[in-house]
Amino acid sequence: MSAEPTRCSKCKAEMVRGFLFESEGPKRMVSTWVEGAPKKSWLGGTKVPKETCIPVATFRCSGCGFLESYAQPEFGAQ
């Protein structure tokens, strides 16, 4: 990503980088964006081909709480 948002588009306060996480039992994972429409898996969940997943970072406005999310490979857990 060329530039992360530094100011809120709503109230112009400072934006703070963070992430939303998915919880599956004891596992905690960074949310991901998946290309295409969801498809059911034979186990009753959703098929998620790893090659179509991109980690998501979410920026929160320190003033009004507005959230703005971006999907970029560099946002994955490190």
N, CA, C and O atoms as CSV, one atom per row, in Angstrom:
chain,resi,resn,atom,element,x,y,z
A,1,MET,N,N,0.853,-1.173,0.000
A,1,MET,CA,C,0.000,0.000,0.000
A,1,MET,C,C,0.895,1.231,0.000
A,1,MET,O,O,1.851,1.302,0.773
A,2,SER,N,N,0.607,2.165,-0.827
A,2,SER,CA,C,1.476,3.326,-0.958
A,2,SER,C,C,1.407,4.247,0.256
A,2,SER,O,O,2.437,4.781,0.668
A,3,ALA,N,N,0.260,4.444,0.824
A,3,ALA,CA,C,0.136,5.313,1.992
A,3,ALA,C,C,-1.027,4.848,2.861
A,3,ALA,O,O,-2.119,4.570,2.365
A,4,GLU,N,N,-0.777,4.770,4.151
A,4,GLU,CA,C,-1.843,4.418,5.079
A,4,GLU,C,C,-2.604,5.691,5.428
A,4,GLU,O,O,-2.012,6.770,5.464
A,5,PRO,N,N,-3.917,5.584,5.689
A,5,PRO,CA,C,-4.661,6.787,6.044
A,5,PRO,C,C,-4.162,7.343,7.380
A,5,PRO,O,O,-4.004,6.591,8.342
A,6,THR,N,N,-3.917,8.632,7.445
A,6,THR,CA,C,-3.450,9.248,8.684
A,6,THR,C,C,-4.530,10.110,9.325
A,6,THR,O,O,-4.490,10.371,10.527
A,7,ARG,N,N,-5.496,10.551,8.522
A,7,ARG,CA,C,-6.582,11.393,9.022
A,7,ARG,C,C,-7.926,10.814,8.617
A,7,ARG,O,O,-8.078,10.303,7.508
A,8,CYS,N,N,-8.888,10.893,9.502
A,8,CYS,CA,C,-10.243,10.390,9.265
A,8,CYS,C,C,-10.914,11.200,8.156
A,8,CYS,O,O,-10.842,12.429,8.142
A,9,SER,N,N,-11.561,10.503,7.235
A,9,SER,CA,C,-12.272,11.191,6.157
A,9,SER,C,C,-13.564,11.837,6.646
A,9,SER,O,O,-14.155,12.650,5.935
A,10,LYS,N,N,-14.010,11.486,7.855
A,10,LYS,CA,C,-15.258,12.036,8.400
A,10,LYS,C,C,-15.010,13.274,9.269
A,10,LYS,O,O,-15.650,14.309,9.082
A,11,CYS,N,N,-14.054,13.155,10.241
A,11,CYS,CA,C,-13.864,14.253,11.201
A,11,CYS,C,C,-12.436,14.793,11.234
A,11,CYS,O,O,-12.156,15.740,11.968
A,12,LYS,N,N,-11.533,14.208,10.456
A,12,LYS,CA,C,-10.148,14.657,10.308
A,12,LYS,C,C,-9.254,14.365,11.528
A,12,LYS,O,O,-8.134,14.872,11.592
A,13,ALA,N,N,-9.724,13.561,12.493
A,13,ALA,CA,C,-8.883,13.160,13.628
A,13,ALA,C,C,-7.884,12.098,13.158
A,13,ALA,O,O,-7.984,11.615,12.030
A,14,GLU,N,N,-6.928,11.735,14.005
A,14,GLU,CA,C,-5.892,10.760,13.661
A,14,GLU,C,C,-6.462,9.348,13.530
A,14,GLU,O,O,-7.296,8.928,14.332
A,15,MET,N,N,-6.002,8.625,12.511
A,15,MET,CA,C,-6.381,7.218,12.309
A,15,MET,C,C,-5.321,6.329,12.952
A,15,MET,O,O,-4.128,6.621,12.861
A,16,VAL,N,N,-5.750,5.244,13.603
A,16,VAL,CA,C,-4.860,4.318,14.291
A,16,VAL,C,C,-5.009,2.944,13.639
A,16,VAL,O,O,-6.121,2.435,13.501
A,17,ARG,N,N,-3.873,2.342,13.236
A,17,ARG,CA,C,-3.910,1.036,12.581
A,17,ARG,C,C,-4.172,-0.065,13.603
A,17,ARG,O,O,-3.659,-0.020,14.721
A,18,GLY,N,N,-4.970,-1.050,13.213
A,18,GLY,CA,C,-5.257,-2.216,14.025
A,18,GLY,C,C,-5.729,-3.341,13.121
A,18,GLY,O,O,-5.458,-3.332,11.921
A,19,PHE,N,N,-6.432,-4.305,13.691
A,19,PHE,CA,C,-6.970,-5.389,12.871
A,19,PHE,C,C,-8.186,-5.985,13.550
A,19,PHE,O,O,-8.349,-5.881,14.766
A,20,LEU,N,N,-9.039,-6.609,12.754
A,20,LEU,CA,C,-10.168,-7.383,13.260
A,20,LEU,C,C,-9.715,-8.827,13.256
A,20,LEU,O,O,-9.020,-9.247,12.331
A,21,PHE,N,N,-10.087,-9.597,14.261
A,21,PHE,CA,C,-9.644,-10.982,14.253
A,21,PHE,C,C,-10.800,-11.949,14.219
A,21,PHE,O,O,-11.897,-11.657,14.696
A,22,GLU,N,N,-10.536,-13.103,13.649
A,22,GLU,CA,C,-11.491,-14.201,13.575
A,22,GLU,C,C,-11.111,-15.178,14.687
A,22,GLU,O,O,-9.926,-15.408,14.932
A,23,SER,N,N,-12.083,-15.736,15.342
A,23,SER,CA,C,-11.816,-16.697,16.403
A,23,SER,C,C,-12.465,-18.025,16.046
A,23,SER,O,O,-13.660,-18.095,15.759
A,24,GLU,N,N,-11.660,-19.066,16.069
A,24,GLU,CA,C,-12.151,-20.420,15.806
A,24,GLU,C,C,-11.621,-21.301,16.927
A,24,GLU,O,O,-10.497,-21.796,16.856
A,25,GLY,N,N,-12.431,-21.494,17.957
A,25,GLY,CA,C,-11.946,-22.204,19.139
A,25,GLY,C,C,-10.823,-21.400,19.776
A,25,GLY,O,O,-10.978,-20.197,19.988
A,26,PRO,N,N,-9.697,-22.035,20.087
A,26,PRO,CA,C,-8.579,-21.307,20.703
A,26,PRO,C,C,-7.743,-20.509,19.700
A,26,PRO,O,O,-6.891,-19.717,20.103
A,27,LYS,N,N,-7.978,-20.711,18.385
A,27,LYS,CA,C,-7.193,-20.004,17.371
A,27,LYS,C,C,-7.741,-18.595,17.157
A,27,LYS,O,O,-8.951,-18.385,17.084
A,28,ARG,N,N,-6.822,-17.639,17.058
A,28,ARG,CA,C,-7.186,-16.261,16.725
A,28,ARG,C,C,-6.423,-15.902,15.469
A,28,ARG,O,O,-5.202,-16.046,15.412
A,29,MET,N,N,-7.154,-15.426,14.446
A,29,MET,CA,C,-6.553,-15.165,13.144
A,29,MET,C,C,-6.916,-13.767,12.658
A,29,MET,O,O,-7.964,-13.232,13.018
A,30,VAL,N,N,-6.053,-13.179,11.844
A,30,VAL,CA,C,-6.330,-11.895,11.211
A,30,VAL,C,C,-7.436,-12.099,10.178
A,30,VAL,O,O,-7.424,-13.079,9.433
A,31,SER,N,N,-8.384,-11.177,10.135
A,31,SER,CA,C,-9.438,-11.259,9.119
A,31,SER,C,C,-8.825,-11.195,7.732
A,31,SER,O,O,-7.789,-10.562,7.526
A,32,THR,N,N,-9.475,-11.859,6.779
A,32,THR,CA,C,-8.992,-11.850,5.411
A,32,THR,C,C,-10.131,-11.514,4.462
A,32,THR,O,O,-11.303,-11.765,4.745
A,33,TRP,N,N,-9.754,-10.942,3.336
A,33,TRP,CA,C,-10.680,-10.706,2.245
A,33,TRP,C,C,-10.484,-11.856,1.282
A,33,TRP,O,O,-9.347,-12.226,0.987
A,34,VAL,N,N,-11.576,-12.433,0.781
A,34,VAL,CA,C,-11.502,-13.570,-0.133
A,34,VAL,C,C,-12.186,-13.185,-1.437
A,34,VAL,O,O,-13.333,-12.740,-1.439
A,35,GLU,N,N,-11.471,-13.360,-2.544
A,35,GLU,CA,C,-12.010,-13.017,-3.859
A,35,GLU,C,C,-13.134,-13.968,-4.249
A,35,GLU,O,O,-13.065,-15.164,-3.967
A,36,GLY,N,N,-14.163,-13.441,-4.893
A,36,GLY,CA,C,-15.257,-14.257,-5.408
A,36,GLY,C,C,-16.404,-14.428,-4.426
A,36,GLY,O,O,-16.364,-13.931,-3.300
A,37,ALA,N,N,-17.429,-15.143,-4.881
A,37,ALA,CA,C,-18.605,-15.418,-4.049
A,37,ALA,C,C,-18.333,-16.622,-3.145
A,37,ALA,O,O,-17.603,-17.529,-3.544
A,38,PRO,N,N,-18.902,-16.651,-1.938
A,38,PRO,CA,C,-18.690,-17.798,-1.059
A,38,PRO,C,C,-19.336,-19.062,-1.619
A,38,PRO,O,O,-20.404,-19.016,-2.229
A,39,LYS,N,N,-18.663,-20.195,-1.396
A,39,LYS,CA,C,-19.174,-21.504,-1.821
A,39,LYS,C,C,-19.147,-22.444,-0.631
A,39,LYS,O,O,-18.189,-22.451,0.143
A,40,LYS,N,N,-20.203,-23.242,-0.484
A,40,LYS,CA,C,-20.289,-24.185,0.629
A,40,LYS,C,C,-19.260,-25.296,0.469
A,40,LYS,O,O,-18.998,-25.769,-0.636
A,41,SER,N,N,-18.679,-25.707,1.607
A,41,SER,CA,C,-17.804,-26.877,1.592
A,41,SER,C,C,-18.643,-28.093,1.970
A,41,SER,O,O,-19.755,-27.950,2.480
A,42,TRP,N,N,-18.126,-29.257,1.728
A,42,TRP,CA,C,-18.904,-30.465,2.017
A,42,TRP,C,C,-19.076,-30.696,3.517
A,42,TRP,O,O,-19.923,-31.494,3.918
A,43,LEU,N,N,-18.284,-30.006,4.362
A,43,LEU,CA,C,-18.424,-30.132,5.816
A,43,LEU,C,C,-19.439,-29.141,6.393
A,43,LEU,O,O,-19.660,-29.111,7.603
A,44,GLY,N,N,-20.051,-28.338,5.532
A,44,GLY,CA,C,-21.063,-27.394,5.987
A,44,GLY,C,C,-20.545,-25.987,6.206
A,44,GLY,O,O,-21.333,-25.080,6.472
A,45,GLY,N,N,-19.233,-25.781,6.099
A,45,GLY,CA,C,-18.659,-24.445,6.239
A,45,GLY,C,C,-18.588,-23.753,4.892
A,45,GLY,O,O,-19.459,-23.925,4.039
A,46,THR,N,N,-17.544,-22.972,4.718
A,46,THR,CA,C,-17.331,-22.252,3.469
A,46,THR,C,C,-15.962,-22.611,2.906
A,46,THR,O,O,-14.978,-22.641,3.644
A,47,LYS,N,N,-15.892,-22.883,1.602
A,47,LYS,CA,C,-14.611,-23.149,0.945
A,47,LYS,C,C,-13.818,-21.845,0.897
A,47,LYS,O,O,-14.341,-20.808,0.487
A,48,VAL,N,N,-12.561,-21.902,1.316
A,48,VAL,CA,C,-11.718,-20.721,1.282
A,48,VAL,C,C,-10.357,-21.111,0.719
A,48,VAL,O,O,-9.471,-21.515,1.472
A,49,PRO,N,N,-10.180,-20.993,-0.615
A,49,PRO,CA,C,-8.884,-21.305,-1.212
A,49,PRO,C,C,-7.825,-20.317,-0.720
A,49,PRO,O,O,-7.984,-19.105,-0.865
A,50,LYS,N,N,-6.749,-20.839,-0.141
A,50,LYS,CA,C,-5.719,-19.992,0.463
A,50,LYS,C,C,-5.166,-18.952,-0.507
A,50,LYS,O,O,-4.859,-17.831,-0.103
A,51,GLU,N,N,-5.037,-19.317,-1.783
A,51,GLU,CA,C,-4.453,-18.400,-2.761
A,51,GLU,C,C,-5.339,-17.197,-3.075
A,51,GLU,O,O,-4.886,-16.255,-3.726
A,52,THR,N,N,-6.601,-17.211,-2.621
A,52,THR,CA,C,-7.497,-16.074,-2.869
A,52,THR,C,C,-7.674,-15.191,-1.635
A,52,THR,O,O,-8.467,-14.250,-1.669
A,53,CYS,N,N,-6.951,-15.473,-0.540
A,53,CYS,CA,C,-7.081,-14.725,0.717
A,53,CYS,C,C,-6.056,-13.601,0.811
A,53,CYS,O,O,-4.879,-13.803,0.515
A,54,ILE,N,N,-6.499,-12.427,1.220
A,54,ILE,CA,C,-5.610,-11.288,1.452
A,54,ILE,C,C,-5.917,-10.741,2.850
A,54,ILE,O,O,-7.071,-10.435,3.150
A,55,PRO,N,N,-4.881,-10.615,3.722
A,55,PRO,CA,C,-5.106,-10.088,5.077
A,55,PRO,C,C,-5.636,-8.652,5.049
A,55,PRO,O,O,-5.344,-7.879,4.137
A,56,VAL,N,N,-6.420,-8.324,6.070
A,56,VAL,CA,C,-7.060,-7.007,6.158
A,56,VAL,C,C,-6.538,-6.255,7.376
A,56,VAL,O,O,-6.462,-6.815,8.470
A,57,ALA,N,N,-6.179,-4.985,7.188
A,57,ALA,CA,C,-5.880,-4.074,8.299
A,57,ALA,C,C,-7.033,-3.093,8.388
A,57,ALA,O,O,-7.577,-2.663,7.370
A,58,THR,N,N,-7.398,-2.745,9.600
A,58,THR,CA,C,-8.482,-1.798,9.810
A,58,THR,C,C,-7.957,-0.609,10.596
A,58,THR,O,O,-7.280,-0.774,11.612
A,59,PHE,N,N,-8.266,0.566,10.132
A,59,PHE,CA,C,-7.832,1.793,10.784
A,59,PHE,C,C,-9.040,2.402,11.491
A,59,PHE,O,O,-10.122,2.509,10.913
A,60,ARG,N,N,-8.841,2.803,12.761
A,60,ARG,CA,C,-9.925,3.371,13.572
A,60,ARG,C,C,-9.626,4.833,13.855
A,60,ARG,O,O,-8.507,5.189,14.225
A,61,CYS,N,N,-10.631,5.671,13.679
A,61,CYS,CA,C,-10.479,7.085,13.983
A,61,CYS,C,C,-10.446,7.268,15.494
A,61,CYS,O,O,-11.322,6.779,16.207
A,62,SER,N,N,-9.422,7.982,15.980
A,62,SER,CA,C,-9.304,8.227,17.418
A,62,SER,C,C,-10.343,9.230,17.911
A,62,SER,O,O,-10.554,9.361,19.117
A,63,GLY,N,N,-10.993,9.938,16.987
A,63,GLY,CA,C,-12.010,10.921,17.369
A,63,GLY,C,C,-13.419,10.368,17.360
A,63,GLY,O,O,-14.101,10.380,18.384
A,64,CYS,N,N,-13.861,9.883,16.208
A,64,CYS,CA,C,-15.260,9.471,16.066
A,64,CYS,C,C,-15.459,7.956,16.008
A,64,CYS,O,O,-16.596,7.488,16.058
A,65,GLY,N,N,-14.372,7.180,15.904
A,65,GLY,CA,C,-14.498,5.724,15.894
A,65,GLY,C,C,-14.756,5.118,14.519
A,65,GLY,O,O,-14.909,3.901,14.410
A,66,PHE,N,N,-14.806,5.923,13.479
A,66,PHE,CA,C,-15.015,5.425,12.116
A,66,PHE,C,C,-13.954,4.387,11.781
A,66,PHE,O,O,-12.780,4.579,12.099
A,67,LEU,N,N,-14.355,3.278,11.137
A,67,LEU,CA,C,-13.429,2.232,10.729
A,67,LEU,C,C,-13.279,2.231,9.214
A,67,LEU,O,O,-14.254,2.377,8.477
A,68,GLU,N,N,-12.025,2.060,8.759
A,68,GLU,CA,C,-11.717,1.998,7.336
A,68,GLU,C,C,-10.760,0.825,7.138
A,68,GLU,O,O,-9.700,0.779,7.763
A,69,SER,N,N,-11.125,-0.123,6.273
A,69,SER,CA,C,-10.331,-1.342,6.102
A,69,SER,C,C,-9.698,-1.428,4.721
A,69,SER,O,O,-10.255,-0.965,3.725
A,70,TYR,N,N,-8.494,-2.047,4.693
A,70,TYR,CA,C,-7.759,-2.255,3.454
A,70,TYR,C,C,-7.219,-3.675,3.440
A,70,TYR,O,O,-6.779,-4.185,4.471
A,71,ALA,N,N,-7.249,-4.320,2.275
A,71,ALA,CA,C,-6.704,-5.669,2.108
A,71,ALA,C,C,-5.392,-5.574,1.337
A,71,ALA,O,O,-5.365,-5.119,0.193
A,72,GLN,N,N,-4.300,-6.009,1.978
A,72,GLN,CA,C,-2.973,-5.995,1.370
A,72,GLN,C,C,-2.171,-7.161,1.942
A,72,GLN,O,O,-2.288,-7.448,3.133
A,73,PRO,N,N,-1.360,-7.840,1.130
A,73,PRO,CA,C,-0.578,-8.987,1.624
A,73,PRO,C,C,0.299,-8.657,2.828
A,73,PRO,O,O,0.476,-9.507,3.701
A,74,GLU,N,N,0.852,-7.448,2.899
A,74,GLU,CA,C,1.745,-7.097,4.009
A,74,GLU,C,C,1.046,-6.945,5.358
A,74,GLU,O,O,1.715,-6.788,6.380
A,75,PHE,N,N,-0.290,-6.988,5.379
A,75,PHE,CA,C,-1.026,-6.867,6.632
A,75,PHE,C,C,-1.174,-8.188,7.379
A,75,PHE,O,O,-1.815,-8.217,8.429
A,76,GLY,N,N,-0.613,-9.264,6.884
A,76,GLY,CA,C,-0.703,-10.563,7.552
A,76,GLY,C,C,0.094,-10.597,8.847
A,76,GLY,O,O,0.946,-9.741,9.082
A,77,ALA,N,N,-0.187,-11.587,9.683
A,77,ALA,CA,C,0.537,-11.761,10.945
A,77,ALA,C,C,2.016,-11.988,10.676
A,77,ALA,O,O,2.380,-12.712,9.749
A,78,GLN,N,N,2.872,-11.366,11.487
A,78,GLN,CA,C,4.315,-11.499,11.296
A,78,GLN,C,C,4.985,-11.985,12.556
A,78,GLN,O,O,6.204,-12.156,12.581
